[in-house]
Amino acid sequence: MTSRSTVTPQQLDAQDTRPLPRFALPTMRRVQDYAVVGIFLLLFIVLSLWTSAFFTKTNIVNVLDQNAAIGVLALGETFTIISGNFDLSIGSVYSLAGIVGIMLTPILGAALACIIAVLCGAVLGIMNGGLVVFGRVHSFIATLATQYVIYGLALVVTGGIIIQDTNPGFLVVGQGSGGGMEWAVWIMLGLAIVTGVFLARSVFGRYVYAVGGNREAARLSGVRIGTVVIAAFAISGTMAAIGGILAASLVGTAQAGTGTGLVLPAIASVIIGGTSIFGGEGAIWRTVLGVLLFAMIGNGFALLSLNATYQEIVEGALIIVAVVADAWARSRS
């Protein structure tokens, strides 16, 4: 007979090389990923039941129209944040693009003027990316500085006054409508679909996630980090310029500094949507929900005649919750 060998628990632990189950982290990630969906649906239901004016075609179309420009800004900011950077200059690019579009329309026509304005945004984005990559300046500081430079340039170009345009070809971009909604809304939704597919399905999109998630690992894998970062800033600048054109064509005027107050709401919408401020995680559809969630909060306060001070408290609390949840989930990994 063969003798039965005795194996100690310590020996079993040493022999078992299977990875330990990780139930807590995936669960937390799933909660974080789809929390914005639950909050959005809950707020939508509450407002629909609380006030009859909310769930009407007129109100919903107005909410979408009023937030189309900031939605486009947030789409571009999503790329920079996922890549592990921030772009604080989008407000100034937004203002300058509207100014360029209005000033060049009488000379070159609306279509060419808008194209040049968008190209200006892309060039400014490339300059921001180059400053971060080649200048080795942190994106927060770099774009904070370029925000003031671009704002100053807009002041010089306009002389500090409001410029106007009554050209129908330019105004139709923001004031035209079709299918029951303004063209600005359709443009925002179209850009969301295009950028969403591009970020989720393209090789460049995977590179953006790789650079933001683990820059050193991406470098060792052969990813051109500098090129990816500059391209992400170029996309951000382009989206900011498109948003500025939409806003300028909506009201027919442009002025230096009009986009300054939109920077933080755009970044907040991205973060509320579940994109990690540490980079490497996020999605365009989350950003769209973040924009709509912020829009619903503002609309709800207006319809219910609530004190606007509390609106800022609610929005700030949501940002804190999103950031803390992201940091906690990362610490568990």
DATA-V459691 format. One record per residue. RES is the residue in one small letter. NEAR is the number of other ideal C-beta (glycine too) atoms within 10 Angstrom. D_CENTER is the distance of its C-alpha to the mean C-alpha in Angstrom with 1 decimal. Layout:
BEGIN
res = {RES | RES}
near = {NEAR | NEAR}
d_center = {D_CENTER | D_CENTER}
END
This chain:
BEGIN
res = {m | t | s | r | s | t | v | t | p | q | q | l | d | a | q | d | t | r | p | l | p | r | f | a | l | p | t | m | r | r | v | q | d | y | a | v | v | g | i | f | l | l | l | f | i | v | l | s | l | w | t | s | a | f | f | t | k | t | n | i | v | n | v | l | d | q | n | a | a | i | g | v | l | a | l | g | e | t | f | t | i | i | s | g | n | f | d | l | s | i | g | s | v | y | s | l | a | g | i | v | g | i | m | l | t | p | i | l | g | a | a | l | a | c | i | i | a | v | l | c | g | a | v | l | g | i | m | n | g | g | l | v | v | f | g | r | v | h | s | f | i | a | t | l | a | t | q | y | v | i | y | g | l | a | l | v | v | t | g | g | i | i | i | q | d | t | n | p | g | f | l | v | v | g | q | g | s | g | g | g | m | e | w | a | v | w | i | m | l | g | l | a | i | v | t | g | v | f | l | a | r | s | v | f | g | r | y | v | y | a | v | g | g | n | r | e | a | a | r | l | s | g | v | r | i | g | t | v | v | i | a | a | f | a | i | s | g | t | m | a | a | i | g | g | i | l | a | a | s | l | v | g | t | a | q | a | g | t | g | t | g | l | v | l | p | a | i | a | s | v | i | i | g | g | t | s | i | f | g | g | e | g | a | i | w | r | t | v | l | g | v | l | l | f | a | m | i | g | n | g | f | a | l | l | s | l | n | a | t | y | q | e | i | v | e | g | a | l | i | i | v | a | v | v | a | d | a | w | a | r | s | r | s}
near = {3 | 4 | 5 | 6 | 6 | 6 | 9 | 8 | 7 | 8 | 11 | 9 | 8 | 9 | 8 | 9 | 5 | 5 | 6 | 6 | 7 | 10 | 8 | 11 | 13 | 11 | 12 | 17 | 18 | 10 | 12 | 18 | 16 | 13 | 16 | 22 | 15 | 10 | 18 | 17 | 11 | 10 | 15 | 16 | 11 | 13 | 19 | 12 | 10 | 12 | 16 | 10 | 13 | 19 | 13 | 12 | 9 | 8 | 17 | 15 | 15 | 14 | 19 | 20 | 20 | 16 | 23 | 27 | 29 | 24 | 28 | 30 | 34 | 33 | 30 | 31 | 29 | 32 | 33 | 31 | 29 | 26 | 32 | 22 | 25 | 24 | 34 | 22 | 31 | 35 | 26 | 28 | 35 | 35 | 28 | 28 | 33 | 32 | 25 | 25 | 28 | 27 | 17 | 20 | 23 | 13 | 8 | 13 | 14 | 22 | 12 | 12 | 23 | 25 | 15 | 16 | 26 | 21 | 15 | 22 | 31 | 19 | 15 | 27 | 31 | 16 | 19 | 32 | 29 | 16 | 19 | 26 | 19 | 10 | 10 | 8 | 16 | 12 | 24 | 13 | 14 | 25 | 28 | 15 | 15 | 22 | 21 | 12 | 13 | 29 | 20 | 12 | 17 | 25 | 16 | 10 | 15 | 19 | 8 | 11 | 9 | 13 | 17 | 12 | 23 | 10 | 16 | 10 | 14 | 24 | 18 | 13 | 21 | 22 | 16 | 13 | 14 | 9 | 8 | 8 | 17 | 23 | 20 | 28 | 22 | 16 | 20 | 29 | 15 | 10 | 20 | 20 | 13 | 12 | 21 | 19 | 12 | 15 | 24 | 13 | 10 | 11 | 8 | 15 | 18 | 15 | 21 | 30 | 21 | 19 | 26 | 26 | 17 | 15 | 18 | 8 | 11 | 21 | 14 | 9 | 10 | 6 | 18 | 13 | 17 | 15 | 14 | 24 | 26 | 22 | 19 | 32 | 32 | 23 | 27 | 33 | 31 | 26 | 31 | 36 | 32 | 26 | 33 | 33 | 31 | 29 | 25 | 32 | 29 | 20 | 16 | 16 | 16 | 30 | 20 | 25 | 15 | 23 | 31 | 14 | 10 | 21 | 24 | 13 | 21 | 32 | 24 | 21 | 30 | 30 | 23 | 28 | 28 | 24 | 28 | 23 | 17 | 14 | 21 | 20 | 21 | 25 | 18 | 26 | 17 | 23 | 32 | 23 | 21 | 29 | 28 | 21 | 21 | 25 | 21 | 20 | 18 | 17 | 21 | 20 | 18 | 14 | 15 | 12 | 7 | 12 | 9 | 9 | 8 | 10 | 16 | 12 | 10 | 14 | 20 | 11 | 10 | 19 | 17 | 10 | 13 | 24 | 15 | 10 | 17 | 20 | 13 | 11 | 20 | 16 | 8 | 12 | 9}
d_center = {72.3 | 69.1 | 67.9 | 64.6 | 62.3 | 60.4 | 56.7 | 55.2 | 51.7 | 50.7 | 51.8 | 49.8 | 46.6 | 47.3 | 48.0 | 44.9 | 42.1 | 39.8 | 36.4 | 36.2 | 34.3 | 30.8 | 30.4 | 28.5 | 25.5 | 24.7 | 25.3 | 22.9 | 20.2 | 20.8 | 20.7 | 17.4 | 15.9 | 17.2 | 17.6 | 14.7 | 16.7 | 19.8 | 18.6 | 17.1 | 20.5 | 22.5 | 21.1 | 21.5 | 25.1 | 26.0 | 24.9 | 26.7 | 29.8 | 29.7 | 29.5 | 30.7 | 28.6 | 25.2 | 25.8 | 26.9 | 25.8 | 25.8 | 23.7 | 21.0 | 20.9 | 20.7 | 17.8 | 15.8 | 17.1 | 16.3 | 12.6 | 12.1 | 11.2 | 8.6 | 7.2 | 7.5 | 5.9 | 2.5 | 4.0 | 5.4 | 3.8 | 3.9 | 7.3 | 8.4 | 8.0 | 9.7 | 12.2 | 13.1 | 12.0 | 10.2 | 9.9 | 11.5 | 13.0 | 10.4 | 12.4 | 15.6 | 14.7 | 13.7 | 17.1 | 19.1 | 18.0 | 19.3 | 22.4 | 23.1 | 22.8 | 25.2 | 27.6 | 28.0 | 28.3 | 32.0 | 32.8 | 31.1 | 30.1 | 26.9 | 25.8 | 26.5 | 25.1 | 21.7 | 21.8 | 22.8 | 20.1 | 17.4 | 19.4 | 19.5 | 15.7 | 16.0 | 19.0 | 17.4 | 14.6 | 17.5 | 19.4 | 16.7 | 16.7 | 20.5 | 20.9 | 19.1 | 21.1 | 24.4 | 24.5 | 23.5 | 21.7 | 19.0 | 15.6 | 15.4 | 18.7 | 18.4 | 15.4 | 16.9 | 20.1 | 18.8 | 17.0 | 20.6 | 22.1 | 20.1 | 20.7 | 24.3 | 24.5 | 23.3 | 26.0 | 28.6 | 27.8 | 28.0 | 30.7 | 28.7 | 29.3 | 27.5 | 27.9 | 28.4 | 28.6 | 30.5 | 30.4 | 29.9 | 28.3 | 25.4 | 25.2 | 25.2 | 21.6 | 20.4 | 23.6 | 24.8 | 24.6 | 25.6 | 25.9 | 25.6 | 22.2 | 21.1 | 20.2 | 16.8 | 15.9 | 17.3 | 15.4 | 12.0 | 13.4 | 14.9 | 12.0 | 10.2 | 13.6 | 14.1 | 10.9 | 11.4 | 15.0 | 14.6 | 12.5 | 14.9 | 18.1 | 18.5 | 20.2 | 17.5 | 14.9 | 17.5 | 17.9 | 14.4 | 14.9 | 18.3 | 17.6 | 15.1 | 17.5 | 20.8 | 21.1 | 24.8 | 25.2 | 23.1 | 25.3 | 28.4 | 27.3 | 27.3 | 23.6 | 23.2 | 20.7 | 20.8 | 20.2 | 17.2 | 15.6 | 16.6 | 15.3 | 11.8 | 12.0 | 13.7 | 11.0 | 8.5 | 11.6 | 12.5 | 9.5 | 10.1 | 13.7 | 13.5 | 11.8 | 14.7 | 17.2 | 16.4 | 16.8 | 19.9 | 21.5 | 21.1 | 23.2 | 25.0 | 24.5 | 22.5 | 22.8 | 21.8 | 19.5 | 18.1 | 14.5 | 15.2 | 14.7 | 11.1 | 9.7 | 10.2 | 9.2 | 5.6 | 5.8 | 8.1 | 6.5 | 4.6 | 8.1 | 10.0 | 9.0 | 10.8 | 8.9 | 11.5 | 11.3 | 14.3 | 12.7 | 14.2 | 12.8 | 10.0 | 9.4 | 7.7 | 10.2 | 9.3 | 5.8 | 8.1 | 10.6 | 8.8 | 8.4 | 12.0 | 13.2 | 12.5 | 14.1 | 17.0 | 17.7 | 18.1 | 20.1 | 22.2 | 23.2 | 24.2 | 26.2 | 27.9 | 28.6 | 27.4 | 27.1 | 23.7 | 24.2 | 23.9 | 20.6 | 19.1 | 21.1 | 19.7 | 16.0 | 16.9 | 18.8 | 16.1 | 13.9 | 17.2 | 18.0 | 14.7 | 15.3 | 19.0 | 18.7 | 16.7 | 19.2 | 22.1 | 21.3 | 21.0 | 24.3 | 26.0 | 25.2}
END
